[in-house]
Amino acid sequence: MSDNRYGADYAKRVANCKKCKAKIDKGQLRLAKITANNPFSDGGGDMKLYHHPQCLFDTFKRARPATKIIEEIEDIEDFTDLTDEDKALLKQLIKDNPRATKGATPTKKAPPKPKATPPSPLKSPSTPAPQSSDPPPPTRSVQGEPNHKDNGFRQFRKICARLAEEPSYNAKTEIIRQFLTRGTDQTSFKGDLYVWVRLLLPGTVKRVYNLQSKQLVKIFSRIFGTIEEDMLEHLEAGDVADTIAEFFEQSKRVRPNSKANLTLHQVDQHLEALSQLTREDDQQTELTQIAEQCTSNDLKMVIRLVKHDLRIHAGAKHILDGLHPDAYDAFNSSRNIMTVLDKVVAMRKSGQINGPLEVATALMHPVQPMLAMACKSVDMAFQKCPNGMYSEIKYDGERVQLHKQGSDFKYFSRSLKPVLPHKVKHFKDFIPKAFPDGSDLILDAEVLMVDNKTGDPLPFGSLGVHKGAGFKDATPCLFVFDCLYYNGQSLLQRPIQERRKHLLDHMVEVGNHIKFSEALLITKKQQLGDMIKRVLTQGLEGLVLKDLKSVYEPGKRHWLKVKKDYLNDGAMADSADLVVLGAWYGSGNKGGIMSIFLMGCLNHAKTKWHTVTKVHTGLDDNELERVQKELEPNMEKIKGDYSKIPNWLDCTRQMTPDFVAKDPKCSPVWEITGAEFTKAEIHTASGISIRFPRITKQRKDKTWQTATSLGELKALFKASKENVDFDIDYSSESSPKKEVKSEPKSESPSAKPSPKINQEPLIPTVSSTNGRSFQKTHIKAESSGFELTVKTGDLFTQPGANESLAHCISQDCKLGKGIAKLFREKFGRISEIQACNAGIGEVAPLKEGQRFVYNLVTKAKYHQKPTYESLRQSLESMKTHALSNGVKRISMPKIGCGLDGLNWNAVRTLIKNVFLSCDIQITIYFFGQDDQSSTPIKKVATSPMKKKTPTKRSSSDEDDYNASTDEEDQKTAPPKVKVEKLDLPDLFVDMKIRLVEGVSLPKKMERFVVAYGGEILSDFQVGEATHVIYPKGSRKKELLNNAPTTALHLKDTWLQDSIKRQKLAHIKSHTIA
């Protein structure tokens, strides 16, 4: 019998479970499999492989009879040091184990491994992975003709190749539809529909093989008789299937077949057999049998099936939509692919190929969760939710879908995977109390830790910490926000109003274990603005908004989410200038190149570098290629070997990169922006990290000496938590289309939801009544000395002679209107500004006596518009210059507002965020009591297709000074007239469009898209795009690889044609060739 030993303790640091690969957080109970002769230790000794308790016992279910497992508590070292609760948990796991009786370990030989056999003509192979919690599907007879071309593996490869080459997702669906309807002979499909769908969706109908890329390389190096190190070096290109196929061609032991004869059923049965094996020798024997029947292309595709990635850039939606128009929605509702296929096959036999397909929600099968899209303003919320809305607290916990069938419970995560037992195990005791009459139900909820004394939620990540170690006075709590199924009745098609009332009528809160998620009825913009400010001020993640009449649509992003970094065009996001300390190889299209980067900062006191975050978004293909050339000379390959981490770097084992900088002082500085500063034990900069990081700028103007230091990072973290400055801007209230009734009250004692945040009046009294909230005229940071003051006055006469001035210009240095024109007339020196050669996001400073005149370059041409990002970068450049030259006071107008179109609340927040840690005083001057610059006047026209009517503005295209200084513009401006707004076509509703640089008439296209119901995305939001629009003449190689796989990549001619016709143009002639 194996000499394995087992031990139990509480994690001293964050690590990964050896089975599920999920985190074992600090303080959490863990079990160790202890083996002798540690290969990583010079002196031998023991090696401990840590697992979640449930994960380790799951491995015992498939252990060989001769393997030593935990059969009694005496088998667990240090068992007596555990808490009573954890002792009880382990005793129960031992009791539930089939080999739990002492002395019951069998001595018989291990059963022989399963062998691959030719497919039966009567039965198709079974499908479930042994790890799946779902019961195996019933045996089904083979569909179609087993030996027909439609069931050939070569045809499968052809279809995959066509899908991979086709950029249009609609066209991918059409390829599937045509083939699964007409087959290869263009008459009828004669293949096995079950096997085809199973293999086309290896990541959805998932078998588990427990074979990582390096394990596959190791096994095939033995099969082929090749050198493993050579294969591993080739693997650095990122595609293990390519590596194995190439070395298969060189193999002398097993030669590839010259002709493809494999059938889909043979491949499917081999994969099923492989999924049942755990011993490496058995896996090698099975893979040898597969290779002996394959061509090199066959084997490449088999390996991609094993890796659950066919490289066809098509997900379940595109495949299932090709099977039946309703198949994907039916699958989302039931997550039972076999039930969907049974319905489709039955409909085909009856001749109703495209009839309505409905699959009922099934208990114990996860429902695809409904999702939320980013909401960037109060106005957008009311545009998307015209019937009024529920505003729910977005708690920073873990989403859980709870299924109860009698006394059985299942819990699924947002990604539909089972939730780790320690997070949800005790809810089975409280759900029956919360739902006394609920025998069967499905709940959508959030799990997070709450303080037992106050009932307040604890920070993100605390759920994974064992309460005995870190949170003695806290407990996991289920915050229920939706009910999808109740006592045999699906509630998916009921509006949220009814589902919410159902919860209130049937649910009773149970202490700090089961609670209602707070939801407030919102019918006015000021209500929503006040609530947003309230939750963000208290440090909560944000809000989720739901239209009162919306039904539950699985997988659809029809809810809205409000978060700090979404508002004011991202002006409130946190950022730091960090140094590139290391990198990892990418995968897929980015395989073989450095595409994930380890960012960090310097602790000047200890001359030690600390890790802050790892980042992989923000660079396009061209920038990524350029970065390779820039980084390679200063990078040393260590291949994730922790022992090779240099002494200057403080790095956890989990953050060991593939490459590390030879000298961090020679590494570039990049600006990293994220949703917020957060705490992450995995990083060493005092645990400070950046949530959802992205690269926003490569700081050529900074070196390691001027990058953000550890001390500055701590100050930024503290300031981001203490200096709360949220201004929520929205247009004036308009009468709702229909009266919205308040939520009906229930007589049940459960009908009163308990508040989860400090209570304030729902609609606090504010001085502003014109739709612009929280106007601030003075901000002061006591710790740094920063001060910002907004006052009326003359920018050129009131500041002192030693006070520097700032304003915005374009890169072409025209300075022809508004405040820019006044600066040109007062100071001139245009040639000196041009000589500075400042790019967009930089500053051209001029020395003027005892002060500086800062020309902030925020756009390329005078007629263009700046972005918040370009303005922020220019402010950063000005700050760097000011600090280097001892500048203490700067005066400026409301930069970027007026005709430039930026929002003053957002701009003021930008200024505050940039200068918050500096001892600099900034004064903003403007004319008049209120120059209306916080909400730019919107143009109202009967149609964006018609010539626009100019509207009088209060400020220029570059700053907001023009209203009082440019008489010519005032003379030409027409009087304001009230124009009745006509309905515009909902052409681009629910579309998120990213316009790639170079498209024709971009600003005009943006106006049309927004006017017709769409949303324009900025560069860092490309991951949310549904459509990416390129200049005419673009090629496939120029496609953005950070766009989602579901996005359509089209020429700008598609947008132009759609606008002209006022209906969507067909994409076929506009796709990128």
N, C-alpha and C positions, 0 to 999 in steps of 0.2 A: 504494500500500500504506500502511496505517496506520503512523504514526511512533512506535508504542509502543516503550519500552525496558524492560529487565528487570534487576533487581539482587538480590543475595543478601546477607544479614547475619544476625546473631543479635539477637533481640528485646531491646530495652533496657527494656521494661516490658510488662505484660500488655495484650494487645489482642485483637480478634476477627478471625478470618479472614473475608474479604469473600465467600467462597462458602458455607462450611458454617456460619458464624457461631459456631463453637466457639472457645475461647480459644487464643491463641498465647501461651504462658507466657514469662516473662522468661528469656532465655538460649536459647530454642528457635530452631532454624533457620527462617527465613521467606524467601519470595520476594516481591519487590515489582514490580507492574506500574506503570511510571513514565510518566505522561502530562504533556504541557506545558500551560501556562495553568491553573494551580490557581485555581479560582473562589473559594476561601476565603482567598486571599492577596491583599493590596492590590497587591503588586508582581508578580503573576503567578507565574512560577516553576514548578517541577515539583510534581506531586501523586503520592504513592505509595500504592498500594492493596495491602495486605499479604495474603498467602495462605499456607496450608500448602503445601509443595512439591507434594504429590500433588493437592491441590485446584486449584492453578493449572494443572497439566498436564491435569486433567480438563476444565477450561474450553476447552482447546485442541481437544479432540475434537469440539466443536460450534462452533468458530470459523469464521467465513466464510473462504473461500479467500484473500481479499484482506487478511486480518488478519495482522499480523506476530506470530509466536509464537517461542518458543525452539526453535531447530533445531540449535544447536551450542553448545559451552561458551563460545565467544566472544560469544554473545548475552547472557551473564550478567555484569553489572558486579560487580567485587570478588570474582569466583570464586576468585582465588588466595588470598584471605584465609581461606578455609574450611578445616576439618580434612579430612584425607584420607578419613575415613569419609563425610563429607557430600559431598565431591567425587564419590566413587563412587556415592552415592545419586542425585545429579543426572545423572550420566552415564548411569546405567541408565534414568532417567525419559526422557531424551532419546532413548535407543536404542529404548525401547518406544513412542515416539510415531510414528505413521504418516508424519508429515511431517518425519522426523528427518534426512533426507539433505540436505546443503548444496546450495542451489540448486534444491531440489525444490518450492519454493513455487509452487503453480499460479497461473496468471494468468487463468484463465477466469472468467467472471462467476459470481456466487453463484447457486446453484440457486433456482428460483422457490419461493415459500412454498407450503406445502400449502393447498389450499382445501377448505372443507367441502362435502361432497356428500351427497345423500339416502342414507339407509341402504339397503344391499343387502338384498333379501328373503331372500337365501341365507346371509349371513354376519353375525354380530354383530361390532361393532368390537373391535379388539384392545385389551388392557388395560394392558400394562406401561409404566411411566414410563421414559424413556430413561436416567435415572440409576440405575435399579435394577440390582443385580448379578444378579438372577434372570433366567433365560432367558424369552423371551416365551412365553406359553401357546399351545397349538395353536389354530388357528382353529376356532371352534365354530359350528354352525348356529344360527340364531335360534330361541329357544324360544317355544312358544305361538303366538299369532296377533299379528303385528306391529301391526295397526291396531286391536286390541281396546282397550277402555278400560283394561284391566289394564296396558297398556304406555303409557298416557298420562302426560305429565309433570304434568298437573293432578291426577291420582290420587296421584302421588308426593307432591305438595305437601299433599294432604289427609291422607295417612297421617302425614307429618311433623308436621302441625299437631295431629293427635290424640295423637301420641307426646309432643309438647311440653307439652300440657295435662294429661296423665295423670301424677300424682305417684308412683303405685305402679310399681315396676320389674317386678313380676310381671305387672301389668296391661299394661304396655308390651309385654312378651313375648307376652302373649295376643293383643294387637292384631296383631302381626306373624304369629303362628301362624294366626289366623283368616283374614287376608287372603291369605297365601301358600298356604293350603289351599283356600279357597272363592272367592277373587277378589271382584270387585265384584258379580257376579250371584248370589253365595251358593251356587254349585253346584261350580265348580272354578276353579282359578287358571289363567288363559290368558296370563299375562305371561312375560317372559324372566327367569328366576330369576337368571341370571348378572348381568344389567345391574342388576336391583333390588338385589342384595346389594352390588354394586360401588358403587352410588350411595348406598346407606344407610350404607356404611362408608367414607366418603372419607378418613378418617384412618388406616384399616387397609389398604385396597387403594389405595395412595397414588400419585397422579400428582404430578409436580413442575412447577409453572408459573412459578416465580421471579417472582411478582407479589405485592409487599407492598401493604398497604392504601393507602399514599400514592401508590404507582405506579398502582394501579387508579383512584384519584381523578383523577390527572393525565390518564390515558388517557380516562376517561369525560367529563371536563370538555371535552376536544376533541371527543369524539363528540357530546355534547349541545349544545356551544356555550355552556356555562355558565362562570362564573368559578371558577377552581380554588380561590382563597382562601376563597370562600364554602363550597365543599364541604369543605375542610379544617377550617373552623370547625365545620361540622356533624359532622364525623368525630370531634370531641372527645367526642361522646356515646358513642363506643366501638364502634359497629357499622357497618362500611363497607358492608354489604349494605343496611341501612336508608338510609344516605346516598345511595347510587347509585339506589335505588328511588325515593326522594323527588325527586331531581333529574331522574330519568327522566320523571316526571309533568310537570315544568316544561319539558322539552326541546322545542325547536321544530325542530331538525334531524332527530332520529329520534324518532318518536312511538310510544308503547307500543300494541300490538295491543289491540283491545277484547275479543277472545275468545282463550282459551288453546287452541292447536292443536298445540303441540309434543308430540312423542313422546319417550319415554325414549331411544330409539336415536339420535334427532337430537341430543339434549343430550349423550349419551355420546360421539358422534362429534365434535361440536364441541369437547368437553373434551379428547379425545385429540389433535385437531389443535392445540389451544392449547398442550398440553404439549410439542409438538415445536418450538415457536417460541422464539427468543431475542431477535430484534430487536423493539424497541418498536413500530415502524411496522407490522410484520407482526402483532404481538399486537393492535394497535388495529384493523386490518382484520378480524381474526377476531372480535373482540369486537363490532364493528359488525354483522357478519353475524348473530351471536347475538342482539343487542338488537333487530334488525329483525323477529325472529320471536317476540318475548316480550311478554307483559303485564308490568306493573311487578312483580307478585308472582312471575312466572316468573323475571325477571331477578334479583330478590332471592335466590331459591333457587339460581340458577346461581352467583351470587357466593359464596354460602355453600359451595357445592361446591368452588369454587376455593380458598376459605380453609380447607377441610377441617373445617368446623364447621357442622352443620345446626341447632344450637340445639335439639336434641330431648332432651338429657340422657339419652342411651342409648348404651351402648358395644357392643363386639363381642359380649359375653356375652348381652345382652338381644335383640339381633337374631338371632344364631345359635341361641340356645335356641328362638326362635320358628320357626326353619327345621327343626330336628331336636333332640330332647333331648340328643343326644351331639355335636352339631356343634361347640360351643364347645371341649369337651375335645379333640376330634379336631384342631381348628385349633391349639390350644395345643401339641399334641404335634408338629405338622408345620409350622405357620406357612405352609401352602400352601392358600390359600382355594380355588383352582381345583380342587385334588384333592378337597377336602371337597365342593364343589358337584357335581363329577362323580359322587361316590358317592351324594349325595342324589338327584340327577336319575335315576340308574340305579335306586335303590330305589323312587322314585315310579313309574317306568315298569313295575317288576315288581309294583307293588301293595303293597309292604312299606314304607309311609310311615314308620312308627315302629320299624322293625327296628333291630337293633344296628348302630351305625356305628363302624367302626374304621379309622383311618388310621395307617399305620406312620410311625415317625420317619424323616425324610428327611435324608440328608447334604446339607450346604451350604444347608439351610433352618433358620433358628434355631428352637430349642425355647423356648417361654415359660418363663423361669426360675422355679423354685420359690422362694417367698419366706418370710419369717419374721415372726411377730407379736411384739409387745413382751411380754417376760416380766418381771414386777414383783417376783418373789420366788422363793426356792428352793422353797417349798411349791408355788407355781404350776407350776414346772418339773416336779416329780414328779407333780403331778396330770395334766398334759398328756402326760407321758412315763412311764407306769406300768411299762414293760418295761425300764427303764434307758435310758441315753442316751449318745451320743457328744457330748462337749463340745469344740468346735473354736474356735480363736482367730479372732475377727472382726477381720481385718486392715483397716487404714484405707487400702485401695487402690481399684482399679477392677475391678469384676467383668467377666469375659470368658468367653464361651462359644467354645471352639475347635473347629473342624471340620477334619478331615483326610480327604481322599479321594485315596489314592495320594500323589502329590507336590504336590497342590493344597491350599491352606490358606485358610480364612476365619475371621474373628474378629468376634464380635458383642458389643455392649455389653449392659448390663442392660436397656436400652430397645430392644434388638434392632437397633440401628443399627450399621453397620460401624465398627470401632475404627480410630482414626487410625494410619496405617502406622508412624510413628516409634516407637510404643509397643510394637509386637508384631512388627516386621519380622524380627528375628533369631531368633525362636522356631522358624522352619522348619528352622534348622540343628541344633536341639537336641531337638526332639520325636522324630525318628527314633531318636536315641540313648536317649531316656528310655523309648520304647516300641519295642523292637527288633522285636517281632512284630506291631506294630499298623499295618496298612495303611490301615484306615478306622476313624475314632473321633470321638466327641464328648466333650469334657471341659468340666466346670464348674470355673472357677478364679478366682483373684484375681491381678491384676498389680500389683506395687509395686516400688519401688526398694529394693535391699538394699546394705548396705555390704560391699564385696568383702573387707575384712579381717576383719570380725567376723561377717558374715552377718546382722546385725540389720536389720530393716525401717527405712526412713527415713520422715520425716513425710508426712502426706497432702499431695498437690499436687506432690511432688518428681518424680513420674513425668513431668509435663509440662515439666520443666526440662531443657534440653540438657546431657548429662553433661559435655561439654567446658567448659561455662560454670560450672555450679554443683556438679556431683557427679562429680569426676574419678575417684574411687575407688568408684563405685557402678554398678550395672547393673540393668536391669529383670529381675524374676524372676517366674516363673509358679508360684504356689502352688496346686497341684491338690487339690481336695477332693471331686470326684465324677466318675464316669464314666457317661455316659448311653447310649453306643453303642460297640460294639467288634466290628470285623471282621464286619459284617453282622448283628449281633445286638443288638436293643434291650434295655437293662438297666433301663428305667423301672419295670417292675413287680417288680423284685427289691428286697428290703429293703436298707436302708443297710448292714447287716452284710455282706451278700454283695457289694454294690458296693464297699465299702471293701476287702474281702479281694481282690476282682478287681484293684483298683488296686495293692495290695501285691504281688500275684503277678506283675503284668505291667509295673510301672513301676520304673525305676531313676532315682534322683536324679542330676542333671547339674550339679555345681558350684553356683554361685549363679544358675543359669538356670532350672532346673526342680526344684521341691521339693514334698514332701508338705506339705499343711496339717496342722499339729499337731492331733491328735484324741486325747482321753483317754476311756477307758471310765468312766462314772460310775454307781455303784449306790447311793451313800449321800449324804444331804443334806450332811453335813459335808465330803465330798470336793468337792461343787459349791461350797459356801460358801467353802472355802479357795481354790479355783481362781479364783472371781470376784474375791476380794480380791487375789490375786496378779497377775492381768492388769491390773486397774485401777490397782494401786499402781505398775506399771511403765509406765503411760501408754498402754496399748493400748486399742483402741476397745471391746472387750467380747468376748462369746462368742456362738456359735450352737449351739443344742442340738437334737439330732435323736434321736427315739425309735428304738431299735434295730430295730424291726420296720416302720418307715415306708418306704413306697415313694416314688418321685419323682413328685410330682403337679404338672405344669406349671401355673403361674399361681396355685397355692393357697398360702395363708399357714399352713402346718401345721408349719413349723419354729418355733423360739423364738429370740429374740435378747435378750441381756442387755447393757444399757449403763448407764453411770453414772446418767444422768438418769431411767432407768426405776425404779431401786431406791428403797426407802423413800419411795414416793409422790412422787418428784421432789424430795426434800429436798436432794439433792446437785447439783442443777442450778446453773449459774452465772447471775448477773444483774447488771445495772448500771442506774442511773437516768440516762437520756440525754435530750437535748433534740431536739425535732423541728426539723430544719434545712431540709427540703424534702419534696416529694411528687411522685408520678407518678399519672397517670390509670390507672384500672383497666381491665379488659376484661370482655366479657360482661355479666352482670347489674350489674357495678360500673363499667361504662363511663360516662364523663362526670363521674365524681366522683374525688376524691383518695382512693385506697384502698391505696396503697403508699407507705411513709414512709421518708425518709432520716433516720437518727438519728446524733447525734454528741455530742462533748464539747469542752470548752474547754481550751486550753493557756493557763493564766493568765500564764505567763512571756512569751509572745509575743502575747497577746490574739488568738489565732487559733483558729478552730473547725475541728475535724477530724471526718471521717466515720468511723463505727464499723460500721454495718450498715444494711441496708434490711429492712423488716419489713412483712408484709401480713396476718398472722394474729393473732387475739386479740380482735377487735372484732366484735360482732354488728351486724345492720342498723341497729338503733336507735342504738347507740353511734356507728356510722359516720356516720349522719345528723347527730348532735349534733356530732361532731368537725368536720364541714364548716363549720358555723356558727362554731365556735370558731377554726378555722384561717384561713378565707377573708380576714378583715380584715388579717392579717399576712403574706399570701402574694402573691408577684409571679410572674406567668406568664412563663417564659422559653423554654418549648417545647423544652427539651433543647439550647438553644444554649450551648455551652461558653464563648463569648466574653462571655456575660452573667453569668457566675458572679461574685458580689461579692468584693471584696478580703479580706473577713473570713473567707471560707470556703476551706479547703484541700481541694480535691476533684479526683479524677481525672476524665478525660474520660468514662470508662465510667459513672461515677456521676452524670452531669449530669442533674438531675431536670427535670420539666415545670414545677414551681413551686419557688421558693426563698423562704425567710423574709426579709421586709424587715428585721426586727430580731430576731436569735436570742434576745435578752434578754426578748422578749415572747412567746416560744414556750413551749408547755407541756412539762412534764417527764413522761416515761413510764418505767415500769419495764419493761425488756426482759430476758426470761429465755430461756436456750437450753441446749443440751446441754453446751456447754463454751466457754470462751474459746479462740480459735484465731488463727492468723496468716493474713492475706489481703492480698496486695500491692495489691489494688484499693482498699483503704481507707487513710486517711492518719493514723490515730491510732497511729503507730509500727507500723502493720501489724496491730494487734490488732482482732479482730472477734468476733462471737458466732455460733456454729454453730446452725442451726435455730432462729432467733429467733422469739419471739412476745411480744405485748404482754400483760403480766399485771396491770398496774395503772397508772392515770393518777394521778400523784402530785400531787394538789392541794396537799399540804403542802410542796412543794418548789418552788424557783425556780431560775433558771440559776446562781445563786450557790452553792446547796447541792446541785446535781446532781453526778453523778460527773465529776470533772475528769480531764484526761489523766494527771496524776500518780497519781491514785487508781486509774484504770483499769490503769495499768502495775502498781501494787501488787496489784490483784485478780488480774491475769493471772499474776503471779509466784507469788502465794499459792496459786492454783488448781493450779499445777504442782508446787509444793514441799510444801504442807501436805496430804498425802494422808490422808484419814480415812474409810475405808470400813468400816462395820459391816454385816455381812450377818446378818439375823435369820431364823430358821426354827424350826418346831416340832420336837418330839422325833422321833427316828427311829422308823419303824414297819417291820415286816417286809415285804419285798417280796412281791407276790402270787406271783411265780415266781422261781426261781433264774435269774440271768442269767449265762451263761457268758462268760468273757473272750474277747477277740478271738483267733481262731486264728492261730498263728504260721506264717509262711511260711519255707520254706527258701531262698527267693530272697534275695540280698543286699539287695534293695530293701525287704525286709519290715520294716526298722527305721526308722521315721520319725524324722527329726532334730528335736530340740526347737527352738522358735523364741523361747523366752523363757528368762530365767535360771532354772536348775533349783533347786528347793527340794523337800523331801519332799512327796509328793503329799498326805499327811494329816499336817500338822504337829501336834505335841502342844499342846493348849490346855487351860487350867484349867477351862473351862466344859464340863460334860457334860450340861446340861439342854436343849441345842438352841439356846441363845442365845450367839452367838459374839462375841468381841472386846469384852467389856465394858470401857469406858475410864472411869477415875475422875479423870484429870488430863490436860489439854491445855494447852500453852503455846506461844505464838508469840513467839520472841525478837525479831523485827524490830519488832513493834508494841507488845508489852507485854501483849497479850491473854492471859488465863488463865481456864480453866474447871476447877472442882474439884467432884467429887461426893463427899458425905460423909453419914454418919448423924448425926442430931441434931435439935434443935428449932429451927425456923425463927424462932420469936418470942423466944427467949432467948439463942441463941448469937451471932447477928450483932451487931456493934457498933452503938452509938447513931447513928452517922453513915452506916450502910450501908443503902442503899435496898432496898425489898422489891418483889416483883412476883408477880402471880398472874393467873389467867384468870377472866373474868366473861362473862355474856351481856349483850346490849344492853338487855334489859328490867330489868337491875339487880336481880334477885331475890336473889342471894347467899344461897340458902336451905339449901345442903348443903355438907358437907365443909370444905375449907380456905377456900372463899369465905365460908362461914358464920362461921368463926373470924375472918376479916378484918373482917366486918361487926360482930361482937361487940366486937372489939378497937378498931377505928378509927371505925366508924359512918360518918356524913357521906354517907349515900346520896344526899341531895338535891344535894350538891356533885358527886357522880359523874354524876348525871343532868344537871346543869347543863352539864357538859363537852360534852354532846351528841355523844359519840364514836360513830362508825359502826363497822361490822365491819371489822377490820383496822387499827383505830386504838387509841389509848391514852387513858385518863382519869387523869392524874396528880394526886395530892393531896400538898400540902406538909405534912410531919409533922415539926416541929422542924428538925433539921439534915439531914433526909433526905426522900426522896419515896416514896410508895406508888403503884406503877404498876398500874393496873387494865387488863389487856389484854383488849380486846373481841374475842372470837374467834367469836361466833355470835349469832344474833338472839334466840332464846328459850332459857330455862334447860334445857328438855327436849331441845333439839337437840344436834347434835354439831358440833364445829369441823372445819375442814379444815387440812391442812398449809399451804395458801396463806394462809388467814386468820390463822393463827398467825404465819407468817413476816412478813406485813405488819404485824401488831401489834408484833412484835419490832423491825422496822425503825423504826416510829413511836417506840418506846421508846428506841431507840438515838439517833435524832435529838434527842429531848428531853434525854437524858442528856448528849450531847456539848455541847449548847447551855447546859447548866446545870452543867457541870463535875463530873458524877457519875462516880466512879471505881470504886465497888464496888456490886454488886447481888446480893441473895440471893433465891432462889425455890425452890418445890418442883419436882418433875418435872412441869412444866406440860403440860396437854393429855393426859396419860396416864390410866391407870385407866379409869373408866367413860366418859370422853370418847373412849377407843378409839384414841388415837394411839400410835404405836410409839416407845419411848424412844430407841432408836438413831437414828431419823429426827429426833426432836425435838432431841436433843443435836447432831446434825449441822447442823440449822437454826440453832441458837443459835451454834454455831461459825462457820458461814458468814456470819451477819449481823454478828457482832462481831469477826471475825478481824483486821480492819485497825485496830481501836480499842484504845486503852490503857485497857481496862475489865476488871476482874476479876469473874467471876461464880461464885457458889457455889450448888450444888444441895444441898438438905437433904431427907433422907427418914428414916423410922423403920425399924429392923430391918436384918438382914444383907442381905436381898435382898427388895425389896418386889414382885418379880415384875412390875414394870411394863414391862419391855422387851418382853415378849410378853403382850399382854392375854389373859386366859383366855377361850377361845371357848365359847359356849353350844352344847351338844349336845342335840338334841331328835330325836324320832322323825320329825318332819316340821315344816317351817316353817308348815304350814297349821294346826297345833295350837297351843294356848295355850302360850307359852313358860314354862319353869320358871326362876324367878330364881336367879342364881348369885352366890355371895359374891365380892365384889371386894375388892381391897386398897386401893382409892382411890376418890375421889368422881367425880361426873360432870363436875366442872370441874377438879379436880386430884387428885393421888394421896395426899391426906392423910386421907381419910375412914376408913381402916381403923383408925386409932388414936384417932379423935376423935368419931366419930358413933356413940354407943352404941345409939341407936334402930335404926339400920340394921343393926348387928351382931346385935341381938336378933331382928330379923325375917328375917335371912338364913338359909335352910335349910342343913343340913349338906351337904357335897359328897358326891355319890353317883356311882358309876361307871355311866354309861348306855351301853348298846350302841348304836352308831350304825347306823341302818337306811339302806338304799339309797334315794336320792331320784331322781325322774325326771330324765333328761337333757333337760329341756325347752328350755333356751336354750344348749345347747352350741354353741361357735364363734360365738356372737352377741356383738357389742360394742354395748352399749346406752348411749345418752346420754339422761338424763332432763332435759328442759327445765324451768326454774324454773316452778313453779305446778302441776305434776302432783299428782294426789291421792295422799296418804300416801307421800311419796317414800322415806323411810327404810325403810318396810315393803316397798315395791317393790324397793328395793336388796337387802334380805335375801333375798327370794324369787328374784330373778334370779341372785344369787351361789350360793344353795343349789341351784338347778336348773341349774348348770353354765355360766351366762353371765358376762359381765364388764361392770362399770359404768365408764363413761368420765367423766373430768372435762372441764371446758369446753375446755381447750387440746388435748384429744385427740379432739375431735369429727371431725377429719379422718380418723380410723380407724373411725368408726362404721358398723355395718351396719344399725342401727335407731335412729331418733331419735323419742322419745316426747314428745308435747305434751299440755298440758291439754285437757280436753274443751271444744270450742267454738273451738279455734284455727282460723285461716284460712290459705290458701295464702301470703298476703303475709307471714305471720309465720314461714315456714319458714327454717331456718338455711341461709344460702347457702354457708357454709364446710364443710358436710357433703359427703362424697364423692357423686358422681353415682349411685353404686350403692346408696346408703342408702335404706331405707324410712322414710317419714315417717308416723307413726301416732298416733292418740289413745291416751290412757292406758287407755281402756276395753279396748283390745286386750290389754294386759298383764294387766289385772284378769281378763278372761274366760279368758285362757290359764292363769292361775294357778288359778282356781276349777275349771276342767275338767281341769287337769293334762295338757292337750294344746294345741297351738298353735291359736288361733282363726283363722278365715279373715279375711284383711285387708280384704276388700272393704267391709265395713260400718264399718271403723275408719280408713280413709284420710282425710287432711285434705282437705275439700272446698273 
